[in-house]
Amino acid sequence: MIFETHAHYGDDRFNEDRHKLLMSMEENGIGNIVEVGAGIQSTKDAVNLSEKYSFIYAAVGIHPSEVAGIDESHMDWLLSLTSKEKVVAIGEIGLDYHYKKPEQNIQKKWFKRQLELAKKVNLPVIIHSRDAAKDTLDIIKSNCASENCGVIHCFSYSWEIARIYIDMGFYLGVGGVITFKNSKKLAEVVKKAPLDRIVIETDAPYLAPEPYRGKRNCSLYLKYVIDEIAKIKGLTAKEVIDKTEDNAKKLYKLV
Ligand code: NI
């Protein structure tokens, strides 16, 4: 079945139909979902959803855009959550230089601190990196343990950078962007990367694939992402589903 490696169903945009939507996943071929925290509230939501739904797992972490008011007490809190059985990763964490705030040094500090946390509890990391290729790579190289690396979520850089992460043992998260007409760079990455290094994700409610681009995303639309990957790599959709499910289970240590 399809393994959705990255979603945010705690988002307000699912308030109207969250339960109904989540209950429709299985009949539509979605086996598991990892609900990813991106701040304090969304991390709480992730843990709650993982406790309510058997097929949902949680990742806990503070997104680079949310680190401005963070202190050590939040790290203690994240650490305490990692003892819960269904918390499978630290994330999403990383660097986002697309907007000017919080300033880069603050982002770097909490990125490193959360990588340290992941290393301490031996959990994989979910990396968010936007317009920050070099700093992300430098920090990961010196702060990540090789045996529990993780996934570069919504991978958006060149094949040259993809290859470095693959060599380090990372997975590349591929989502709706692969269906966009202007996604040539990502198409090249998907073509060249071995299928056993790719996992699929929505980042719902964001980044809906064509033909839903700009609308609210959800895991039911992953079939468009899968079809595009299958087309690029000359495989069947089933081969892509089976292999990426395997990959996701290895990534989150569920096997
Ligand atoms: Ni996300």
Residues whose N, C-alpha, C, O or C-beta is under 5 A from the ligand:
A	BS01	NI	D203
